[in-house]
Amino acid sequence: DKLVRLGGGFVLYSLLLGPILGLYCRAYGGYPLEYVWSTGPPWFILWLLNFTITYAVIAQFAAPVKMNMPHP
């Protein structure tokens, strides 16, 4: 579920919206047009996805931690 939500948004911006914005800015500035791939502002989405995948892999193999908390 998170892979689709986080990965989809990251891929959508990185491959489509970011380059379109870059082309628009280059055209407005008078620079030659070229496709430039960059992660741009959603770099944090990629890190969230990395941490989510890492946690999911570790949680599959790690023993569950049971803590007895005192009741007041």
mmCIF file of the N, C-alpha and C atoms, coordinates in Angstrom:
data_MODEL
# 
_entry.id   MODEL 
# 
loop_
_atom_site.group_PDB 
_atom_site.id 
_atom_site.type_symbol 
_atom_site.label_atom_id 
_atom_site.label_alt_id 
_atom_site.label_comp_id 
_atom_site.label_asym_id 
_atom_site.label_entity_id 
_atom_site.label_seq_id 
_atom_site.pdbx_PDB_ins_code 
_atom_site.Cartn_x 
_atom_site.Cartn_y 
_atom_site.Cartn_z 
_atom_site.occupancy 
_atom_site.B_iso_or_equiv 
_atom_site.pdbx_formal_charge 
_atom_site.auth_seq_id 
_atom_site.auth_comp_id 
_atom_site.auth_asym_id 
_atom_site.auth_atom_id 
_atom_site.pdbx_PDB_model_num 
ATOM 1   N N  . ASP A 1 1  ? 0.825  -1.190  0.000   1.00 0.00 ? 1  ASP A N  1 
ATOM 2   C CA . ASP A 1 1  ? 0.000  0.000   0.000   1.00 0.00 ? 1  ASP A CA 1 
ATOM 3   C C  . ASP A 1 1  ? 0.876  1.263   0.000   1.00 0.00 ? 1  ASP A C  1 
ATOM 4   N N  . LYS A 1 2  ? 1.836  1.313   0.918   1.00 0.00 ? 2  LYS A N  1 
ATOM 5   C CA . LYS A 1 2  ? 2.710  2.490   0.964   1.00 0.00 ? 2  LYS A CA 1 
ATOM 6   C C  . LYS A 1 2  ? 3.624  2.549   -0.247  1.00 0.00 ? 2  LYS A C  1 
ATOM 7   N N  . LEU A 1 3  ? 3.989  1.390   -0.770  1.00 0.00 ? 3  LEU A N  1 
ATOM 8   C CA . LEU A 1 3  ? 4.843  1.364   -1.956  1.00 0.00 ? 3  LEU A CA 1 
ATOM 9   C C  . LEU A 1 3  ? 4.154  2.060   -3.120  1.00 0.00 ? 3  LEU A C  1 
ATOM 10  N N  . VAL A 1 4  ? 2.861  1.821   -3.279  1.00 0.00 ? 4  VAL A N  1 
ATOM 11  C CA . VAL A 1 4  ? 2.109  2.449   -4.372  1.00 0.00 ? 4  VAL A CA 1 
ATOM 12  C C  . VAL A 1 4  ? 1.926  3.941   -4.101  1.00 0.00 ? 4  VAL A C  1 
ATOM 13  N N  . ARG A 1 5  ? 1.576  4.288   -2.863  1.00 0.00 ? 5  ARG A N  1 
ATOM 14  C CA . ARG A 1 5  ? 1.333  5.703   -2.553  1.00 0.00 ? 5  ARG A CA 1 
ATOM 15  C C  . ARG A 1 5  ? 2.607  6.534   -2.615  1.00 0.00 ? 5  ARG A C  1 
ATOM 16  N N  . LEU A 1 6  ? 3.672  6.064   -1.981  1.00 0.00 ? 6  LEU A N  1 
ATOM 17  C CA . LEU A 1 6  ? 4.908  6.842   -1.967  1.00 0.00 ? 6  LEU A CA 1 
ATOM 18  C C  . LEU A 1 6  ? 5.662  6.716   -3.284  1.00 0.00 ? 6  LEU A C  1 
ATOM 19  N N  . GLY A 1 7  ? 5.789  5.486   -3.785  1.00 0.00 ? 7  GLY A N  1 
ATOM 20  C CA . GLY A 1 7  ? 6.525  5.268   -5.027  1.00 0.00 ? 7  GLY A CA 1 
ATOM 21  C C  . GLY A 1 7  ? 5.843  5.895   -6.227  1.00 0.00 ? 7  GLY A C  1 
ATOM 22  N N  . GLY A 1 8  ? 4.527  5.830   -6.264  1.00 0.00 ? 8  GLY A N  1 
ATOM 23  C CA . GLY A 1 8  ? 3.781  6.419   -7.381  1.00 0.00 ? 8  GLY A CA 1 
ATOM 24  C C  . GLY A 1 8  ? 3.954  7.918   -7.465  1.00 0.00 ? 8  GLY A C  1 
ATOM 25  N N  . GLY A 1 9  ? 3.866  8.587   -6.319  1.00 0.00 ? 9  GLY A N  1 
ATOM 26  C CA . GLY A 1 9  ? 4.046  10.034  -6.303  1.00 0.00 ? 9  GLY A CA 1 
ATOM 27  C C  . GLY A 1 9  ? 5.458  10.445  -6.685  1.00 0.00 ? 9  GLY A C  1 
ATOM 28  N N  . PHE A 1 10 ? 6.434  9.685   -6.193  1.00 0.00 ? 10 PHE A N  1 
ATOM 29  C CA . PHE A 1 10 ? 7.831  9.987   -6.517  1.00 0.00 ? 10 PHE A CA 1 
ATOM 30  C C  . PHE A 1 10 ? 8.098  9.799   -8.005  1.00 0.00 ? 10 PHE A C  1 
ATOM 31  N N  . VAL A 1 11 ? 7.646  8.683   -8.565  1.00 0.00 ? 11 VAL A N  1 
ATOM 32  C CA . VAL A 1 11 ? 7.870  8.407   -9.991  1.00 0.00 ? 11 VAL A CA 1 
ATOM 33  C C  . VAL A 1 11 ? 7.121  9.410   -10.856 1.00 0.00 ? 11 VAL A C  1 
ATOM 34  N N  . LEU A 1 12 ? 5.900  9.752   -10.463 1.00 0.00 ? 12 LEU A N  1 
ATOM 35  C CA . LEU A 1 12 ? 5.117  10.718  -11.235 1.00 0.00 ? 12 LEU A CA 1 
ATOM 36  C C  . LEU A 1 12 ? 5.833  12.064  -11.312 1.00 0.00 ? 12 LEU A C  1 
ATOM 37  N N  . TYR A 1 13 ? 6.347  12.539  -10.187 1.00 0.00 ? 13 TYR A N  1 
ATOM 38  C CA . TYR A 1 13 ? 7.050  13.822  -10.217 1.00 0.00 ? 13 TYR A CA 1 
ATOM 39  C C  . TYR A 1 13 ? 8.385  13.707  -10.944 1.00 0.00 ? 13 TYR A C  1 
ATOM 40  N N  . SER A 1 14 ? 9.148  12.648  -10.643 1.00 0.00 ? 14 SER A N  1 
ATOM 41  C CA . SER A 1 14 ? 10.496 12.531  -11.195 1.00 0.00 ? 14 SER A CA 1 
ATOM 42  C C  . SER A 1 14 ? 10.513 12.342  -12.701 1.00 0.00 ? 14 SER A C  1 
ATOM 43  N N  . LEU A 1 15 ? 9.567  11.604  -13.230 1.00 0.00 ? 15 LEU A N  1 
ATOM 44  C CA . LEU A 1 15 ? 9.586  11.294  -14.656 1.00 0.00 ? 15 LEU A CA 1 
ATOM 45  C C  . LEU A 1 15 ? 8.685  12.185  -15.500 1.00 0.00 ? 15 LEU A C  1 
ATOM 46  N N  . LEU A 1 16 ? 7.706  12.848  -14.874 1.00 0.00 ? 16 LEU A N  1 
ATOM 47  C CA . LEU A 1 16 ? 6.760  13.617  -15.678 1.00 0.00 ? 16 LEU A CA 1 
ATOM 48  C C  . LEU A 1 16 ? 6.690  15.087  -15.261 1.00 0.00 ? 16 LEU A C  1 
ATOM 49  N N  . LEU A 1 17 ? 6.275  15.344  -14.053 1.00 0.00 ? 17 LEU A N  1 
ATOM 50  C CA . LEU A 1 17 ? 6.033  16.732  -13.647 1.00 0.00 ? 17 LEU A CA 1 
ATOM 51  C C  . LEU A 1 17 ? 7.314  17.553  -13.508 1.00 0.00 ? 17 LEU A C  1 
ATOM 52  N N  . GLY A 1 18 ? 8.358  16.964  -12.923 1.00 0.00 ? 18 GLY A N  1 
ATOM 53  C CA . GLY A 1 18 ? 9.629  17.679  -12.762 1.00 0.00 ? 18 GLY A CA 1 
ATOM 54  C C  . GLY A 1 18 ? 10.258 18.076  -14.086 1.00 0.00 ? 18 GLY A C  1 
ATOM 55  N N  . PRO A 1 19 ? 10.403 17.130  -15.021 1.00 0.00 ? 19 PRO A N  1 
ATOM 56  C CA . PRO A 1 19 ? 10.965 17.503  -16.321 1.00 0.00 ? 19 PRO A CA 1 
ATOM 57  C C  . PRO A 1 19 ? 10.107 18.512  -17.102 1.00 0.00 ? 19 PRO A C  1 
ATOM 58  N N  . ILE A 1 20 ? 8.788  18.412  -16.991 1.00 0.00 ? 20 ILE A N  1 
ATOM 59  C CA . ILE A 1 20 ? 7.930  19.394  -17.667 1.00 0.00 ? 20 ILE A CA 1 
ATOM 60  C C  . ILE A 1 20 ? 8.164  20.784  -17.077 1.00 0.00 ? 20 ILE A C  1 
ATOM 61  N N  . LEU A 1 21 ? 8.269  20.852  -15.762 1.00 0.00 ? 21 LEU A N  1 
ATOM 62  C CA . LEU A 1 21 ? 8.558  22.136  -15.120 1.00 0.00 ? 21 LEU A CA 1 
ATOM 63  C C  . LEU A 1 21 ? 9.928  22.647  -15.546 1.00 0.00 ? 21 LEU A C  1 
ATOM 64  N N  . GLY A 1 22 ? 10.912 21.749  -15.640 1.00 0.00 ? 22 GLY A N  1 
ATOM 65  C CA . GLY A 1 22 ? 12.243 22.147  -16.094 1.00 0.00 ? 22 GLY A CA 1 
ATOM 66  C C  . GLY A 1 22 ? 12.241 22.659  -17.520 1.00 0.00 ? 22 GLY A C  1 
ATOM 67  N N  . LEU A 1 23 ? 11.491 21.987  -18.393 1.00 0.00 ? 23 LEU A N  1 
ATOM 68  C CA . LEU A 1 23 ? 11.385 22.441  -19.783 1.00 0.00 ? 23 LEU A CA 1 
ATOM 69  C C  . LEU A 1 23 ? 10.743 23.827  -19.860 1.00 0.00 ? 23 LEU A C  1 
ATOM 70  N N  . TYR A 1 24 ? 9.704  24.026  -19.064 1.00 0.00 ? 24 TYR A N  1 
ATOM 71  C CA . TYR A 1 24 ? 9.024  25.317  -19.052 1.00 0.00 ? 24 TYR A CA 1 
ATOM 72  C C  . TYR A 1 24 ? 9.981  26.423  -18.594 1.00 0.00 ? 24 TYR A C  1 
ATOM 73  N N  . CYS A 1 25 ? 10.727 26.158  -17.527 1.00 0.00 ? 25 CYS A N  1 
ATOM 74  C CA . CYS A 1 25 ? 11.663 27.173  -17.018 1.00 0.00 ? 25 CYS A CA 1 
ATOM 75  C C  . CYS A 1 25 ? 12.783 27.450  -18.015 1.00 0.00 ? 25 CYS A C  1 
ATOM 76  N N  . ARG A 1 26 ? 13.273 26.410  -18.683 1.00 0.00 ? 26 ARG A N  1 
ATOM 77  C CA . ARG A 1 26 ? 14.333 26.599  -19.677 1.00 0.00 ? 26 ARG A CA 1 
ATOM 78  C C  . ARG A 1 26 ? 13.803 27.384  -20.884 1.00 0.00 ? 26 ARG A C  1 
ATOM 79  N N  . ALA A 1 27 ? 12.586 27.085  -21.309 1.00 0.00 ? 27 ALA A N  1 
ATOM 80  C CA . ALA A 1 27 ? 12.007 27.809  -22.445 1.00 0.00 ? 27 ALA A CA 1 
ATOM 81  C C  . ALA A 1 27 ? 11.788 29.277  -22.088 1.00 0.00 ? 27 ALA A C  1 
ATOM 82  N N  . TYR A 1 28 ? 11.338 29.522  -20.871 1.00 0.00 ? 28 TYR A N  1 
ATOM 83  C CA . TYR A 1 28 ? 11.103 30.892  -20.438 1.00 0.00 ? 28 TYR A CA 1 
ATOM 84  C C  . TYR A 1 28 ? 12.414 31.667  -20.331 1.00 0.00 ? 28 TYR A C  1 
ATOM 85  N N  . GLY A 1 29 ? 13.476 30.979  -19.901 1.00 0.00 ? 29 GLY A N  1 
ATOM 86  C CA . GLY A 1 29 ? 14.765 31.637  -19.748 1.00 0.00 ? 29 GLY A CA 1 
ATOM 87  C C  . GLY A 1 29 ? 15.564 31.744  -21.032 1.00 0.00 ? 29 GLY A C  1 
ATOM 88  N N  . GLY A 1 30 ? 15.103 31.100  -22.107 1.00 0.00 ? 30 GLY A N  1 
ATOM 89  C CA . GLY A 1 30 ? 15.797 31.174  -23.378 1.00 0.00 ? 30 GLY A CA 1 
ATOM 90  C C  . GLY A 1 30 ? 16.931 30.170  -23.528 1.00 0.00 ? 30 GLY A C  1 
ATOM 91  N N  . TYR A 1 31 ? 16.973 29.177  -22.674 1.00 0.00 ? 31 TYR A N  1 
ATOM 92  C CA . TYR A 1 31 ? 18.005 28.144  -22.759 1.00 0.00 ? 31 TYR A CA 1 
ATOM 93  C C  . TYR A 1 31 ? 17.552 27.029  -23.695 1.00 0.00 ? 31 TYR A C  1 
ATOM 94  N N  . PRO A 1 32 ? 18.495 26.243  -24.223 1.00 0.00 ? 32 PRO A N  1 
ATOM 95  C CA . PRO A 1 32 ? 18.101 25.125  -25.078 1.00 0.00 ? 32 PRO A CA 1 
ATOM 96  C C  . PRO A 1 32 ? 17.306 24.080  -24.278 1.00 0.00 ? 32 PRO A C  1 
ATOM 97  N N  . LEU A 1 33 ? 16.305 23.515  -24.928 1.00 0.00 ? 33 LEU A N  1 
ATOM 98  C CA . LEU A 1 33 ? 15.433 22.557  -24.248 1.00 0.00 ? 33 LEU A CA 1 
ATOM 99  C C  . LEU A 1 33 ? 16.080 21.177  -24.218 1.00 0.00 ? 33 LEU A C  1 
ATOM 100 N N  . GLU A 1 34 ? 16.060 20.558  -23.047 1.00 0.00 ? 34 GLU A N  1 
ATOM 101 C CA . GLU A 1 34 ? 16.545 19.191  -22.905 1.00 0.00 ? 34 GLU A CA 1 
ATOM 102 C C  . GLU A 1 34 ? 15.838 18.545  -21.722 1.00 0.00 ? 34 GLU A C  1 
ATOM 103 N N  . TYR A 1 35 ? 15.697 17.236  -21.803 1.00 0.00 ? 35 TYR A N  1 
ATOM 104 C CA . TYR A 1 35 ? 15.057 16.469  -20.736 1.00 0.00 ? 35 TYR A CA 1 
ATOM 105 C C  . TYR A 1 35 ? 16.071 16.256  -19.619 1.00 0.00 ? 35 TYR A C  1 
ATOM 106 N N  . VAL A 1 36 ? 15.730 16.704  -18.423 1.00 0.00 ? 36 VAL A N  1 
ATOM 107 C CA . VAL A 1 36 ? 16.625 16.563  -17.279 1.00 0.00 ? 36 VAL A CA 1 
ATOM 108 C C  . VAL A 1 36 ? 15.871 15.817  -16.182 1.00 0.00 ? 36 VAL A C  1 
ATOM 109 N N  . TRP A 1 37 ? 16.426 14.656  -15.771 1.00 0.00 ? 37 TRP A N  1 
ATOM 110 C CA . TRP A 1 37 ? 15.818 13.884  -14.692 1.00 0.00 ? 37 TRP A CA 1 
ATOM 111 C C  . TRP A 1 37 ? 16.433 14.305  -13.377 1.00 0.00 ? 37 TRP A C  1 
ATOM 112 N N  . SER A 1 38 ? 15.602 14.641  -12.434 1.00 0.00 ? 38 SER A N  1 
ATOM 113 C CA . SER A 1 38 ? 16.080 14.937  -11.084 1.00 0.00 ? 38 SER A CA 1 
ATOM 114 C C  . SER A 1 38 ? 14.966 14.610  -10.104 1.00 0.00 ? 38 SER A C  1 
ATOM 115 N N  . THR A 1 39 ? 15.354 14.318  -8.870  1.00 0.00 ? 39 THR A N  1 
ATOM 116 C CA . THR A 1 39 ? 14.338 13.987  -7.873  1.00 0.00 ? 39 THR A CA 1 
ATOM 117 C C  . THR A 1 39 ? 13.583 15.218  -7.426  1.00 0.00 ? 39 THR A C  1 
ATOM 118 N N  . GLY A 1 40 ? 14.230 16.354  -7.413  1.00 0.00 ? 40 GLY A N  1 
ATOM 119 C CA . GLY A 1 40 ? 13.549 17.598  -7.072  1.00 0.00 ? 40 GLY A CA 1 
ATOM 120 C C  . GLY A 1 40 ? 13.056 17.625  -5.636  1.00 0.00 ? 40 GLY A C  1 
ATOM 121 N N  . PRO A 1 41 ? 11.968 18.358  -5.386  1.00 0.00 ? 41 PRO A N  1 
ATOM 122 C CA . PRO A 1 41 ? 11.461 18.513  -4.026  1.00 0.00 ? 41 PRO A CA 1 
ATOM 123 C C  . PRO A 1 41 ? 11.034 17.215  -3.331  1.00 0.00 ? 41 PRO A C  1 
ATOM 124 N N  . PRO A 1 42 ? 10.496 16.218  -4.029  1.00 0.00 ? 42 PRO A N  1 
ATOM 125 C CA . PRO A 1 42 ? 10.050 15.025  -3.282  1.00 0.00 ? 42 PRO A CA 1 
ATOM 126 C C  . PRO A 1 42 ? 11.166 14.044  -2.953  1.00 0.00 ? 42 PRO A C  1 
ATOM 127 N N  . TRP A 1 43 ? 12.388 14.527  -2.711  1.00 0.00 ? 43 TRP A N  1 
ATOM 128 C CA . TRP A 1 43 ? 13.470 13.634  -2.308  1.00 0.00 ? 43 TRP A CA 1 
ATOM 129 C C  . TRP A 1 43 ? 13.126 12.942  -1.002  1.00 0.00 ? 43 TRP A C  1 
ATOM 130 N N  . PHE A 1 44 ? 12.360 13.621  -0.150  1.00 0.00 ? 44 PHE A N  1 
ATOM 131 C CA . PHE A 1 44 ? 12.003 13.016  1.137   1.00 0.00 ? 44 PHE A CA 1 
ATOM 132 C C  . PHE A 1 44 ? 11.061 11.836  0.947   1.00 0.00 ? 44 PHE A C  1 
ATOM 133 N N  . ILE A 1 45 ? 10.265 11.828  -0.127  1.00 0.00 ? 45 ILE A N  1 
ATOM 134 C CA . ILE A 1 45 ? 9.382  10.685  -0.389  1.00 0.00 ? 45 ILE A CA 1 
ATOM 135 C C  . ILE A 1 45 ? 10.221 9.441   -0.649  1.00 0.00 ? 45 ILE A C  1 
ATOM 136 N N  . LEU A 1 46 ? 11.329 9.599   -1.371  1.00 0.00 ? 46 LEU A N  1 
ATOM 137 C CA . LEU A 1 46 ? 12.213 8.464   -1.626  1.00 0.00 ? 46 LEU A CA 1 
ATOM 138 C C  . LEU A 1 46 ? 12.793 7.936   -0.324  1.00 0.00 ? 46 LEU A C  1 
ATOM 139 N N  . TRP A 1 47 ? 13.170 8.826   0.600   1.00 0.00 ? 47 TRP A N  1 
ATOM 140 C CA . TRP A 1 47 ? 13.705 8.374   1.875   1.00 0.00 ? 47 TRP A CA 1 
ATOM 141 C C  . TRP A 1 47 ? 12.639 7.709   2.724   1.00 0.00 ? 47 TRP A C  1 
ATOM 142 N N  . LEU A 1 48 ? 11.426 8.224   2.712   1.00 0.00 ? 48 LEU A N  1 
ATOM 143 C CA . LEU A 1 48 ? 10.336 7.557   3.424   1.00 0.00 ? 48 LEU A CA 1 
ATOM 144 C C  . LEU A 1 48 ? 10.109 6.155   2.878   1.00 0.00 ? 48 LEU A C  1 
ATOM 145 N N  . LEU A 1 49 ? 10.172 6.018   1.578   1.00 0.00 ? 49 LEU A N  1 
ATOM 146 C CA . LEU A 1 49 ? 10.015 4.714   0.948   1.00 0.00 ? 49 LEU A CA 1 
ATOM 147 C C  . LEU A 1 49 ? 11.158 3.779   1.346   1.00 0.00 ? 49 LEU A C  1 
ATOM 148 N N  . ASN A 1 50 ? 12.385 4.289   1.379   1.00 0.00 ? 50 ASN A N  1 
ATOM 149 C CA . ASN A 1 50 ? 13.526 3.475   1.814   1.00 0.00 ? 50 ASN A CA 1 
ATOM 150 C C  . ASN A 1 50 ? 13.355 2.991   3.250   1.00 0.00 ? 50 ASN A C  1 
ATOM 151 N N  . PHE A 1 51 ? 12.967 3.882   4.149   1.00 0.00 ? 51 PHE A N  1 
ATOM 152 C CA . PHE A 1 51 ? 12.779 3.495   5.544   1.00 0.00 ? 51 PHE A CA 1 
ATOM 153 C C  . PHE A 1 51 ? 11.621 2.511   5.701   1.00 0.00 ? 51 PHE A C  1 
ATOM 154 N N  . THR A 1 52 ? 10.557 2.687   4.943   1.00 0.00 ? 52 THR A N  1 
ATOM 155 C CA . THR A 1 52 ? 9.415  1.786   5.013   1.00 0.00 ? 52 THR A CA 1 
ATOM 156 C C  . THR A 1 52 ? 9.800  0.383   4.556   1.00 0.00 ? 52 THR A C  1 
ATOM 157 N N  . ILE A 1 53 ? 10.517 0.289   3.461   1.00 0.00 ? 53 ILE A N  1 
ATOM 158 C CA . ILE A 1 53 ? 10.941 -1.018  2.957   1.00 0.00 ? 53 ILE A CA 1 
ATOM 159 C C  . ILE A 1 53 ? 11.916 -1.672  3.925   1.00 0.00 ? 53 ILE A C  1 
ATOM 160 N N  . THR A 1 54 ? 12.847 -0.901  4.473   1.00 0.00 ? 54 THR A N  1 
ATOM 161 C CA . THR A 1 54 ? 13.797 -1.442  5.441   1.00 0.00 ? 54 THR A CA 1 
ATOM 162 C C  . THR A 1 54 ? 13.080 -1.970  6.675   1.00 0.00 ? 54 THR A C  1 
ATOM 163 N N  . TYR A 1 55 ? 12.131 -1.214  7.193   1.00 0.00 ? 55 TYR A N  1 
ATOM 164 C CA . TYR A 1 55 ? 11.367 -1.651  8.360   1.00 0.00 ? 55 TYR A CA 1 
ATOM 165 C C  . TYR A 1 55 ? 10.569 -2.911  8.053   1.00 0.00 ? 55 TYR A C  1 
ATOM 166 N N  . ALA A 1 56 ? 9.953  -2.974  6.886   1.00 0.00 ? 56 ALA A N  1 
ATOM 167 C CA . ALA A 1 56 ? 9.157  -4.143  6.526   1.00 0.00 ? 56 ALA A CA 1 
ATOM 168 C C  . ALA A 1 56 ? 10.021 -5.391  6.429   1.00 0.00 ? 56 ALA A C  1 
ATOM 169 N N  . VAL A 1 57 ? 11.217 -5.266  5.883   1.00 0.00 ? 57 VAL A N  1 
ATOM 170 C CA . VAL A 1 57 ? 12.119 -6.423  5.773   1.00 0.00 ? 57 VAL A CA 1 
ATOM 171 C C  . VAL A 1 57 ? 12.598 -6.858  7.154   1.00 0.00 ? 57 VAL A C  1 
ATOM 172 N N  . ILE A 1 58 ? 12.991 -5.914  7.994   1.00 0.00 ? 58 ILE A N  1 
ATOM 173 C CA . ILE A 1 58 ? 13.462 -6.253  9.338   1.00 0.00 ? 58 ILE A CA 1 
ATOM 174 C C  . ILE A 1 58 ? 12.331 -6.857  10.173  1.00 0.00 ? 58 ILE A C  1 
ATOM 175 N N  . ALA A 1 59 ? 11.134 -6.326  10.055  1.00 0.00 ? 59 ALA A N  1 
ATOM 176 C CA . ALA A 1 59 ? 10.008 -6.823  10.842  1.00 0.00 ? 59 ALA A CA 1 
ATOM 177 C C  . ALA A 1 59 ? 9.636  -8.257  10.474  1.00 0.00 ? 59 ALA A C  1 
ATOM 178 N N  . GLN A 1 60 ? 9.927  -8.683  9.261   1.00 0.00 ? 60 GLN A N  1 
ATOM 179 C CA . GLN A 1 60 ? 9.629  -10.052 8.857   1.00 0.00 ? 60 GLN A CA 1 
ATOM 180 C C  . GLN A 1 60 ? 10.530 -11.064 9.555   1.00 0.00 ? 60 GLN A C  1 
ATOM 181 N N  . PHE A 1 61 ? 11.757 -10.682 9.851   1.00 0.00 ? 61 PHE A N  1 
ATOM 182 C CA . PHE A 1 61 ? 12.728 -11.621 10.397  1.00 0.00 ? 61 PHE A CA 1 
ATOM 183 C C  . PHE A 1 61 ? 13.026 -11.421 11.886  1.00 0.00 ? 61 PHE A C  1 
ATOM 184 N N  . ALA A 1 62 ? 12.694 -10.286 12.424  1.00 0.00 ? 62 ALA A N  1 
ATOM 185 C CA . ALA A 1 62 ? 12.985 -10.004 13.830  1.00 0.00 ? 62 ALA A CA 1 
ATOM 186 C C  . ALA A 1 62 ? 11.909 -10.612 14.724  1.00 0.00 ? 62 ALA A C  1 
ATOM 187 N N  . ALA A 1 63 ? 12.331 -11.032 15.900  1.00 0.00 ? 63 ALA A N  1 
ATOM 188 C CA . ALA A 1 63 ? 11.375 -11.569 16.870  1.00 0.00 ? 63 ALA A CA 1 
ATOM 189 C C  . ALA A 1 63 ? 10.563 -10.424 17.457  1.00 0.00 ? 63 ALA A C  1 
ATOM 190 N N  . PRO A 1 64 ? 9.290  -10.655 17.727  1.00 0.00 ? 64 PRO A N  1 
ATOM 191 C CA . PRO A 1 64 ? 8.486  -9.582  18.310  1.00 0.00 ? 64 PRO A CA 1 
ATOM 192 C C  . PRO A 1 64 ? 8.954  -9.259  19.728  1.00 0.00 ? 64 PRO A C  1 
ATOM 193 N N  . VAL A 1 65 ? 8.936  -8.001  20.050  1.00 0.00 ? 65 VAL A N  1 
ATOM 194 C CA . VAL A 1 65 ? 9.352  -7.538  21.370  1.00 0.00 ? 65 VAL A CA 1 
ATOM 195 C C  . VAL A 1 65 ? 8.100  -7.357  22.218  1.00 0.00 ? 65 VAL A C  1 
ATOM 196 N N  . LYS A 1 66 ? 8.052  -8.063  23.336  1.00 0.00 ? 66 LYS A N  1 
ATOM 197 C CA . LYS A 1 66 ? 6.918  -7.945  24.251  1.00 0.00 ? 66 LYS A CA 1 
ATOM 198 C C  . LYS A 1 66 ? 7.378  -7.225  25.499  1.00 0.00 ? 66 LYS A C  1 
ATOM 199 N N  . MET A 1 67 ? 6.698  -6.154  25.809  1.00 0.00 ? 67 MET A N  1 
ATOM 200 C CA . MET A 1 67 ? 7.060  -5.353  26.960  1.00 0.00 ? 67 MET A CA 1 
ATOM 201 C C  . MET A 1 67 ? 5.905  -5.363  27.944  1.00 0.00 ? 67 MET A C  1 
ATOM 202 N N  . ASN A 1 68 ? 6.197  -5.622  29.187  1.00 0.00 ? 68 ASN A N  1 
ATOM 203 C CA . ASN A 1 68 ? 5.183  -5.564  30.224  1.00 0.00 ? 68 ASN A CA 1 
ATOM 204 C C  . ASN A 1 68 ? 5.252  -4.184  30.863  1.00 0.00 ? 68 ASN A C  1 
ATOM 205 N N  . MET A 1 69 ? 4.231  -3.431  30.643  1.00 0.00 ? 69 MET A N  1 
ATOM 206 C CA . MET A 1 69 ? 4.175  -2.081  31.197  1.00 0.00 ? 69 MET A CA 1 
ATOM 207 C C  . MET A 1 69 ? 3.370  -2.123  32.502  1.00 0.00 ? 69 MET A C  1 
ATOM 208 N N  . PRO A 1 70 ? 3.851  -1.444  33.521  1.00 0.00 ? 70 PRO A N  1 
ATOM 209 C CA . PRO A 1 70 ? 3.092  -1.427  34.787  1.00 0.00 ? 70 PRO A CA 1 
ATOM 210 C C  . PRO A 1 70 ? 1.828  -0.575  34.614  1.00 0.00 ? 70 PRO A C  1 
ATOM 211 N N  . HIS A 1 71 ? 0.768  -1.032  35.238  1.00 0.00 ? 71 HIS A N  1 
ATOM 212 C CA . HIS A 1 71 ? -0.494 -0.285  35.193  1.00 0.00 ? 71 HIS A CA 1 
ATOM 213 C C  . HIS A 1 71 ? -0.584 0.601   36.422  1.00 0.00 ? 71 HIS A C  1 
ATOM 214 N N  . PRO A 1 72 ? -0.977 1.831   36.255  1.00 0.00 ? 72 PRO A N  1 
ATOM 215 C CA . PRO A 1 72 ? -1.072 2.743   37.425  1.00 0.00 ? 72 PRO A CA 1 
ATOM 216 C C  . PRO A 1 72 ? -2.217 2.388   38.340  1.00 0.00 ? 72 PRO A C  1 
# 
